[in-house]
Amino acid sequence: MVTQQSPSKRRAARLIDTTVKPASRNGNSAVVADELPPSGYEFPILHFRLPEKVVDVGFWAALAGTSLVGIIDPPLAILIGIGVLVARHRGTESEK
């Protein structure tokens, strides 16, 4: 029994598929199916990608804004910021 996938499931499978294709017969090395930029965040449902710097600026602006408005206390905002910086620093060390 052969079942067909809906168009949305096929589209989702194409977005998720970032496997490496085998080398071609003409001697080229393996090619990544969907070349991703070096950094950025992809929103597959909305079909667009944001650069990492834009997301970072948004995060820090939201953290500062919530602190200034009084939603969270400034010492807590400082602790959150320090935690994010430490986590990012440790993440870049482990990638090396």
N, C-alpha and C positions, 0 to 999 in steps of 0.2 A: 504494500500500500504506500503510495507516494503522496506526501503532503507538501503543500506549497506554503512558503512563508509569506506573511503580509508584507507590503512594501515598507512599512515602518520598521519591521524586524530586520529586513535586508539592509536598510539604511543604517540601522544601529550596528549591525554586524560589520559593515564597511567602516564605520567610524572606529570601532573597537579593534579591527584587524590592523595591527602594526607589525605583523610578523615579517621576518626576513625572507625574501624570495631567493631561490637558488640561483647560482651564477648562470648567466646565459651561455649559449653555445659559442658566441664570438669571443669568449675569454674575459668578459667584464666581471668584476668582482660582484659579490652579492649586493643587492640594492634593497633599501628599506622601502616597504610598500608606501607608507605615508610619511614623507619627510616632515619632521616636527622641528620648529625653531628651537634654538638652544634653551630658551626660557619662555615661560608664558603659561597661562591657564586656559584650557579649552572648555567651552560650554557646549557639549554636543547637542543638547536639546534645542538651544538657541542658535546653533550653527555659527559661532564666532569665537574668536580667541582674543584674550586680553594680555598685553605684555605684563611681565612680572612687576615692573616698576609701578604701573598704574594700580595694581592690586596692593602693593606695599604702601603707596601713598594713601590709598583709601583706608587701609587698616589703621595706619598711624593717625590719620585725620579723625577717624571714628573713635579711636581710643582717647585722643585729646579732647574731642567734642563731648564725649560722655563724661569725662572728668570735669570739664569746665561747666557743663550744665548741672552737674551734681548728681548724675545717675549713679556713678561710682565715685568713691573717695579717691583723691589724688595719690595717697600712698599705695592704694591697690592698683591704680593705673601704672604707677612706677614699677611695682612688682611684676605686673603682667608684661610690661615692656622689657624689663630685664630678662624675664623668662623666655620671651620670644627671641631676643638677641642671643641668649646662651644656646637655645635649641637650634637656631640657624647656624651659629658658629660651629657647634658640634656636628651638625649635618654636613657642612662643607668639609670638615676635617675627615669624616668617615668616607666621603666620596673620593678622596685623593688616593 
